[in-house]
Amino acid sequence: MARVSVIVPNYNYAIYLEERMESILSQTYEDYEIVLLDDKSTDNSVEIINKYRQNSKVSKVILNETNSGSPFIQWEKGIKASSGEIIWIAESDDSCTPFFLETLVKIYDENNSVLAFSRSMLVDEHGEKIRENHQMRSVNNDLCIDGKQFIKDYLYYSNEVQNASCAIFSKKVALEIDKNYMSFKGAGDWLFWLKIAERGNVSFSNSICNHYRLHNNTTSKVVRSGVEFREIKTIYGWLFDNNYIDSEQLEKCKKNNLKLIASLKEIPTETKKDLYRMWDANNYTLFIIKLRGFISKIVYYLKTLVK
C-alpha cells in the first residue's frame, strides 16, 4: 500500500491533463498511488485518462455518470477511495516540480504535521511563468507552527493555501472533520484548510514546488453571483465564533470585502445591493469605500502621466 495518495480530480481539462500526469509520474519520491476522477467531462478527458489506466501508479479510475456540481464533492470521493495516509489533491490544470512530494513529505514527517504546503509559481495557459504567487508574504523561510496559531497568524484573513495542488494533508484528519465545506461552491477549500489546521501542526516550505495555472477568463461565476462572498461571510462568522478573530479583525475583514465587492464591475448592481445588506453596510461605510477607490484610481492615473 502506498503512503501517499495523489488524487487527480478532473473536469474538462483535457488540454492540461497529460502535463499534470507527467509531472506526477516524474516525482523523485516514489511511494505513491494515483486516483483519477472525472466529473463527466464533455471534452476528450476520458480518452486521455484511459491512456494512463494501465500505469502501475494508477490504482483507481472513477468516472462519474453525472456531473457532481462541486469540486469539493470530488475531493471527498477521492479521499475515501484512497489507500494512503497522506493525501495530495493534484488539480488537473496545474503541474509541479519533480521534487514536490520529496520536499513536502520530508517537512510533513519532521514536524509531525497534519498539513504541509509550498510556495507556488503562477503560470499562464501555455505553461509560461508569470510570477511567484502572493502567499505567506511575511515569511521568507520554512516554517512549522501549531495549526491553531497558524489560523490566527496567517489563515484568518484570507486563504493562504491558495491552491490545493500546493498541499499535502492527513487522510485520517480529513475524514474526521465535518463536511460543511462540501456544500460550498467557491470558498470550500479555505474552510477545508481551516478545519484541517485546527487538528495539528502546519508546515510551510519556502521552496517553489507547485505550478498554479491562471486562466485568461473573466471573474468566476461564484464571484459574479455573490456566492463566494456569502461563503466568505460564513467563514468569518465561524472564525469569530471559535475565537480565532476578535470584533476589530472581523470589522477589518468586512470592510475589505465591501471594498472588493464595490470595485468589481462584473457583479450586477442588484447582487451588490444584496451583498451590502448581508454585510450590514451603512451608507457612510459604502461612501468611504467608494471614495477611497476613486482616489486610488486618480493617484494611479497621475502616476502614469508623470512616467
N, C-alpha and C positions, 0 to 999 in steps of 0.2 A: 504494500500500500504506500502510495506517495505521500510525502509530508505536506507538500503544497498543492492545493487545487487551484488551477487557473481557470476561472470562469470567463468565457467569452460570449457576452450577450450581443446579439446582432439583430438589427432591423434596417434593411435597405442600405447597407454599407458594403455592397459587393466590391465597389471600386477600391476600398481600402483593406478588404479582408485578408488578402494574401500577404500584404505588407505586415499586417498585425500578426498573423500566424507565424510568419518567418521570423519576426522579432522575438516571439516567444520561444520558438524552436532553436534559436541561436543563443539561449541563455547559458552562461558559464555554470550556473547552479543547475543541477540535473534531476534533483529528487522532486519531480512534479508530475501531475497529470493535467490534462486539458478537458474541460467540459464545455462543449459547444452548444449554444442555444440560438435558435432563430425564431423571431416573433412574427411569423407569417409574412416574410418579406415579399415584395412584389417585383423586385429586380432578380438578378441571377445569383443571389447569395447562396441558395441551396446547392446550386451547381458547384460553386467554389468550396462550400463546406464538404461536399461529397468527395472532393479531391483529397481531403485530409482524414476521412473516416478510418482508413486502414493504418494511419500513422500510429506507431506504438505508444506515443504520448497521449493520444486522444482516447479517453476512457469512455466518454458518453457523447452522443449527439441527440439533442432534444429539439424536435421541430414542432412548433405549435400549429394546430389546425385552425385556430382563430387568433387574431391579434389580442394580446393581453390588455393593451391600453396604457401600460405603465412600465417603465424600465425597472422600477423597484420590485414589481411582482416577479420579473425575470431574475433579479438579484436573488430573491428568496428561493426561487425554484432551483437556481444553480447551486446555492449554498446547501440546500437539502440533498441535492443529487451528488454532492462531492464526497470524497472519502478522506481528504487531507485535513490536518488540524489547523493549517493556516490557509487563508483564502486570499486570492488576488483577483479582483474583478478587472480584467483587461478589456476595456471597452474597444469595440471592433473598429473604430475610426482612429484610434491612437496607435502609437508604437513606442518602442523603448530601446535603451542601450542593452548590449549583451550582459552587462553586469547588474542589471536591475535587481533580480532576485538575490544574487550573491550579496549585494550591498545591504538590502533591506532585511533579509533573513538574519544576517550577522548582527545587526543592531537590535533587531527584534529579540533575538536569543540573549544577547549580552545584557539587555536591560529588563528582561522578563516582562515584555510588553504585551499589550492586547491590540495595539495599533502602531504601525510604523509607516512613515511616508517620506517621499523625497521631493526635492525641487523638480520643476518641470521646465522644459523648453517649449515655447509656443511655436507651432509650425503651421504653415498655410495648407490649402487644399492640395498643393503639389508636393508637400513634404519639405518645403524650404523653410529654414529657420527664420522666425520673426524677431523674437526677443525672449529673454528669460521671463517666466511667469511671475507676476507680482503676488507673492505669497510669503508669509513669515519674513517680512521686510526688515524687522528689527533684529533678526537672528542671522549671524554670519558664520555659524559653526554647527556641528552636530549637536543634538540636544536630546536629553532624556528627562522627562518630567512626569510627576503624578498626574493622572488624567483629569482629575477634578480641578487641579491647579491650571492645567493646560486649557481647560474650558474658560476659566476666569481670566487668564492672561492673553489667550490668543483666539479662542473659538467662539466667544460670546458675541462679538460684534458682527462677524461675517464668517463664511465657511472658508477657513484657511486650507482645508483639504479639498482644494477646488476641483479636482478631477479624480474620479475613482481609480483610474489607471495608475495613479502615483502611490497607491497604498496597499499594504497587506494587513490582515487582521485575524483575530482568533475566531475560528468557526464556532467553538463552544459558546463564546460570549454572544456572537451574532444570533445564534439560535435561541438564546435566553432572553434577549431584550424584547420589549413589546413591539408589536408590528404596526404601530401607527404610521410609520414612515411609508408603508406600502400604499396608503391611501392618498399620498401626496403625488402631485404631477410635476412639480418643479424643484422644490426645496427639500425633498425627501432625503437626499444624500446628506445634507447638513444635519438633519435630525438623527440620521443613522450614525454619523460620526460622533455626535454628542453622546448618544446612548452607549456607544462602544467605549468612548474615552472615560466615561464615568466608572468603568469597571476595572481600571488598572493603569499601568504606565503607558505613556505615549512616547515614541522615539521619532526623531526627525533627522534625515540625512541632508546635509548641505550640498551634496553632490547632485548634479542634474542627471537623473536616471530615466526620466519619463519624457515622452514627446506628446504634448497635448495639442490636438488639432483644432484650430479655429476655422469655422466655415464662413464663407463670404455670403452671409444671409442677413435678413432683417431681424429685428428683435423677435425673440421666440414667441410662440402662441401663448404660452403660460404667462409671459410678461404682458403682452398686449391685452389679454383678457382680465388681467388683475389677479389671476390665481396665485402667481408667485408671491405677490405682496401680502395676500391673505394668509398664505402659508408661513411667510416670514413673521408676520404678526403673532401667529400661533406659537412659533418657536420662541420669540421674545417673551411671550407670556409664560412659557414653560421655564425659561431661564430665570425669570423673575420669581416665579412660584417656588423654584428649587434653590433660591438664594445664590445663584451664580452672578446675578447683576442686581444693583440697587436701583432705586427710583430715578436717581440722577442719570445713570447709564441708560436706563430704559427711555428716558426723555431724549437723550442724545441719539439713540437708535431711531426713535420715532421721527425726529427732525430730519435726520439724514435720509430716511426712506421717503418722507414727504418731499424733500428736495429732489430726490431722484425721480419720483413719480411726476412732479411738476415739469421736470426737464425732458421727459420722454415724449416726443411728438407722436410716436406710434400708438400711444394709449389713447383711445377715444375719450372725448370730453366727459361723457356720461359715466364712463368707467372711472375716470379720475375723481369725479364728484363722489361716487360710491366709496372709493378708497379713502378720500379725505374724511368722509363721515365715519368710516370704520376706524380710522386712526384718531378720531375726535379732534380734528384740526380746526382751530378757530380762525377767523378771518385775519386777525393780526399775524398769526404764525405764517399763514399762507402768503400774506403780503410781504413779510420779511424774506421768506424763502425765494419768492419770485423776484424781489428787488435785488437780492444778492446774486441771483442767476443773471439778471440783466446787467448788473455792474461787472460781473466776471466776463461777460461777452464783450462789453465796451473796452475793458482793460486788454483783453486778448486782441481785439481789433486795433487798438492804439499801438500795441507792441509790434504787430505785423507792419504797421505804417512806418515805425521807426526803423525796422530792419530794411 
